[in-house]
Amino acid sequence: MFDNFEPISVVTQTSPEVTIRGLRSTHSSTADLPPLLLLHGFPQTLHIWHRVAPQLVSAFNVILLDLRGYGSSSCPAFTTDTTANKDGVIDTSTQYAKSLMARDCVQVMSSLGYSTFYLAAHDRGARVGHKLCVDHPHAVRRALFLDICPTLAMFEATDFEFAKAYFHWFMLIQPYPLPETMLLSNPRQIAEMFMGGRQGDGLGIFDKQCFEEYVKALGDKDTVHAMCDDYRAAATWDMDEQRRDLEEGRKIKCPLRVLWGKHGVVERCFDALEEWRKVTDDGVTVDGWAVESGHYIPEQAPDDVVSSIRDFFVEQ
């Protein structure tokens, strides 16, 4: 599946220790090609790129990462400055603020010798990508986000249609251990019903080997806790960070392209380009369109992703 890639492992944090693992194309250390970072979404791993990444190795040094809390990367569950809430529960979601997850990416790319790079990201990875573009504006040359609008905009626009479709946003942010217990009760059935239910074609779009990776992730106690904390952070730390960024005029400064599924929630509930223009500096290119897909674009419409990367990640 990733025959032309080799593993990478980088420690990005020491307290608690976080190791980010992933893959890079085997020629990356020698080929004079621009670097391209690919980030996955929930409840997935870097395997979402198996139909995209191999088509790009002739044009880019391709790096695929498992986000912190996902796949083979660390699942930090504590920090020295956590405090108990009124119920005596320690809040570990601080470790999944998108500012920290974005910092992981910059540190990994720097360790590989890349101070600037292109970025393509899906779902939760694109939320990390948004913060990455804001906090590290000199690092990202151009970005492609798949099937999301900004986190703050989506939460603030919540209505019945959105809440019904994105019920998991509100389930996973419930206090530990309610959502963890529900996910761990039957990981395979959860994966089949949740991921299949978001697609008109059911599970048919997923490679069987990849789907088994997603099922395995949903059966791992530490990973499931990390996934829930990722969503808890989105509803707290991340919204606070995005409000501060907008108040202080910190926006995306690199050219941005957004693709979303024609059969998904973004198409039905949001004006994606308008929402992304609100968080992008004036005069910066923001374009994009709906593609013939549901939510899981890299697996259902990989050729659209590849052609868009090849077209957009060529600076004029």
C-alpha positions in Angstrom: 0.0 0.0 0.0 2.9 2.4 0.8 5.7 0.5 -0.9 7.6 3.7 -1.8 7.5 5.1 1.7 9.6 4.7 4.9 8.7 5.2 8.5 9.5 8.4 10.5 9.4 9.1 14.2 9.9 12.4 15.9 9.6 13.4 19.6 7.8 16.8 19.6 7.1 17.2 23.3 8.7 16.0 26.5 6.2 16.7 29.3 4.2 14.5 28.7 6.3 12.9 25.9 4.7 13.0 22.5 6.1 11.0 19.6 4.7 11.7 16.1 5.0 8.8 13.7 4.3 8.6 10.0 5.7 7.9 6.6 7.7 9.8 4.0 8.4 8.9 0.4 11.7 7.0 0.1 13.4 9.5 -2.1 12.6 12.4 0.3 16.1 12.8 1.7 17.7 13.2 -1.7 15.2 14.3 -4.3 15.0 18.0 -5.1 11.2 18.1 -4.9 9.0 20.4 -2.8 7.7 18.9 0.5 4.0 18.1 0.9 2.5 17.3 4.2 -0.7 15.2 4.4 -2.9 15.1 7.5 -5.9 12.7 8.1 -9.2 13.0 10.0 -11.4 11.1 12.5 -11.6 8.3 13.2 -8.9 7.5 10.7 -5.1 7.4 10.3 -2.6 8.2 7.6 -4.1 5.3 5.6 -6.7 7.6 4.2 -4.1 8.8 1.7 -3.3 5.4 0.2 -5.0 6.3 -3.1 -3.5 9.8 -3.2 0.1 9.7 -1.9 1.5 7.2 -4.4 0.4 9.4 -7.3 2.3 12.4 -5.9 5.8 11.0 -5.2 7.1 11.9 -8.6 6.3 15.6 -8.0 6.7 16.0 -4.2 8.5 14.8 -1.2 5.4 13.4 0.5 5.1 13.2 4.3 2.1 11.5 5.9 1.6 11.8 9.7 -0.6 10.3 12.3 -1.9 13.2 14.4 -1.2 13.1 18.1 -3.8 10.7 19.6 -4.3 8.8 16.4 -2.8 5.8 14.6 0.8 5.0 15.8 1.5 8.5 17.3 1.4 9.1 21.1 -1.8 9.6 23.0 -0.8 12.1 25.8 -3.3 11.9 28.6 -1.9 14.2 31.2 0.1 17.3 31.7 1.7 18.9 34.8 -0.6 21.9 34.7 -4.0 20.1 34.5 -6.5 20.9 37.1 -9.6 19.1 38.3 -13.0 20.5 37.4 -15.8 20.9 39.9 -16.5 17.1 39.7 -12.9 16.2 40.4 -12.2 15.1 36.9 -8.8 16.0 35.4 -9.1 17.8 32.1 -6.7 16.2 29.7 -8.1 17.8 26.5 -5.5 20.6 26.8 -3.1 18.2 25.1 -5.3 18.3 22.0 -5.6 22.0 21.4 -5.0 22.5 17.7 -2.1 24.9 18.5 -0.2 22.0 20.1 -1.1 19.6 17.2 0.0 22.2 14.7 3.3 22.6 16.6 3.8 18.9 16.3 3.6 19.2 12.5 6.1 22.1 12.3 8.6 20.2 14.5 8.3 17.1 12.4 8.8 19.0 9.2 11.7 20.9 10.7 13.4 17.7 11.8 13.2 16.5 8.2 14.9 19.6 7.0 11.8 21.5 5.7 11.2 25.1 6.9 8.4 25.6 4.4 6.0 23.1 2.8 2.7 22.5 1.1 -0.2 21.2 3.1 -3.2 19.0 2.3 -5.5 18.0 5.1 -8.9 16.3 5.7 -11.4 16.7 8.5 -9.7 16.9 11.9 -6.4 17.2 10.1 -7.7 20.3 8.3 -8.6 21.8 11.7 -5.0 21.3 12.7 -4.0 22.7 9.3 -6.1 25.9 9.9 -4.2 26.6 13.2 -0.9 25.7 11.5 -1.5 28.3 8.8 -2.4 30.9 11.5 0.4 30.2 14.0 3.1 29.4 11.6 2.4 31.6 8.5 5.9 31.4 7.1 5.8 27.6 7.1 2.9 26.8 4.8 3.3 27.8 1.2 -0.2 26.9 0.1 -3.0 24.8 1.7 -5.8 22.5 0.6 -8.5 21.7 3.1 -11.0 18.9 2.5 -14.7 19.0 3.7 -14.6 21.4 6.6 -15.4 25.0 7.5 -13.7 26.7 10.4 -14.5 25.1 13.7 -15.8 28.3 15.3 -18.0 29.1 12.4 -19.5 25.6 12.4 -20.3 25.6 16.1 -21.7 29.1 16.1 -24.0 28.3 13.1 -25.4 25.1 14.7 -29.0 24.5 13.9 -31.2 21.4 13.8 -29.9 20.1 10.4 -26.3 20.5 11.4 -26.7 18.9 14.9 -28.6 16.0 13.4 -25.9 15.3 10.9 -22.9 16.0 13.1 -24.3 14.4 16.3 -20.9 13.0 17.1 -19.5 16.5 17.7 -21.9 16.8 20.6 -21.6 13.2 21.8 -17.8 13.1 21.9 -17.5 16.3 24.0 -19.4 14.8 26.9 -17.4 14.2 30.1 -15.2 11.2 30.4 -16.0 8.3 30.4 -19.4 8.4 28.7 -18.4 8.7 25.0 -15.3 6.5 25.5 -17.6 3.8 26.9 -20.0 4.0 24.0 -17.2 3.8 21.3 -15.4 1.0 23.0 -18.6 -1.1 23.4 -18.5 -2.4 19.9 -15.7 -0.8 17.7 -16.5 -2.6 14.5 -20.2 -1.9 14.6 -19.5 1.8 15.5 -17.1 2.0 12.5 -19.5 0.3 10.1 -22.6 2.3 11.1 -20.9 5.7 11.6 -18.5 5.7 8.6 -20.9 3.7 6.3 -23.8 5.9 7.3 -22.1 9.1 6.1 -21.7 7.7 2.6 -24.3 7.0 0.0 -22.3 4.0 -1.1 -21.9 2.7 2.5 -18.5 1.0 3.2 -17.8 0.3 -0.5 -15.4 3.2 -0.8 -13.0 1.9 1.8 -10.1 -0.4 1.2 -10.6 -3.4 3.5 -7.0 -3.2 4.9 -7.5 0.5 5.7 -10.9 -0.1 7.3 -9.4 -2.6 9.6 -6.9 0.1 10.8 -9.9 2.3 11.6 -11.6 -0.5 13.5 -8.4 -1.2 15.4 -8.1 2.5 16.4 -11.7 2.5 17.7 -10.9 -0.5 19.9 -7.9 1.0 21.6 -8.7 2.6 24.9 -6.0 5.3 24.8 -6.8 6.2 21.2 -10.5 6.5 21.9 -9.8 8.7 24.9 -7.5 10.9 22.7 -10.2 11.1 20.0 -12.8 12.3 22.5 -10.3 14.8 23.9 -9.6 16.1 20.4 -13.3 16.9 20.1 -13.5 18.3 23.7 -10.6 20.6 22.8 -12.5 21.7 19.7 -15.5 22.8 21.8 -13.3 24.7 24.3 -9.6 25.5 23.7 -9.9 25.7 19.9 -12.9 28.0 19.8 -11.2 30.3 22.4 -8.0 30.3 20.3 -10.0 31.1 17.1 -11.8 33.9 18.8 -8.5 35.4 20.0 -6.9 35.0 16.5 -9.8 36.9 14.9 -9.9 39.6 17.5 -6.2 40.2 17.1 -6.2 40.0 13.3 -4.4 36.7 12.9 -5.7 35.0 9.8 -4.5 32.6 7.1 -1.9 34.3 4.9 -1.2 31.6 2.3 -3.3 30.8 -0.8 -6.1 28.4 0.2 -8.1 25.9 -1.8 -11.1 24.1 -0.3 -12.9 21.0 -1.6 -16.0 19.6 -0.1 -18.3 16.7 -0.8 -21.3 17.4 -3.0 -23.3 14.9 -0.9 -22.1 16.1 2.5 -23.0 18.5 5.3 -20.7 21.3 4.3 -22.6 21.5 1.0 -26.0 21.5 2.7 -25.3 23.8 5.6 -22.5 26.3 4.8 -21.1 28.6 2.2 -17.6 27.1 2.5 -15.8 29.8 0.5 -17.4 32.6 2.3 -16.5 31.1 5.7 -12.9 30.6 4.7 -12.6 34.1 3.3 -13.6 35.4 6.7 -10.5 33.8 8.3 -8.1 34.6 5.5 -6.2 37.9 4.9 -7.7 40.3 2.4 -6.2 39.8 -1.0 -5.2 36.2 -0.4 -6.6 33.6 -2.9 -9.4 31.4 -1.6 -11.0 29.1 -4.1 -12.7 25.7 -4.2 -15.7 23.7 -5.2 -17.8 20.7 -4.4 -16.6 17.3 -5.7 -18.6 14.2 -6.5 -18.2 12.6 -3.0 -19.4 12.3 0.5 -17.3 13.2 3.5 -14.3 10.9 2.9 -12.9 12.7 -0.2 -9.4 11.2 -0.2 -10.8 7.7 -0.4 -13.9 8.3 -2.6 -12.5 11.0 -5.0 -8.7 10.6 -4.9 -8.2 11.8 -8.4 -9.9 15.1 -7.6 -7.5 15.5 -4.7 -4.5 14.6 -6.8 -5.4 16.9 -9.7 -6.1 19.8 -7.4 -2.8 19.4 -5.6 -0.9 19.2 -8.9 -2.7 22.3 -10.2 -2.8 24.4 -7.0 0.6 23.6 -5.5 2.5 25.1 -8.4 3.4 28.7 -7.6 3.1 31.1 -10.5 
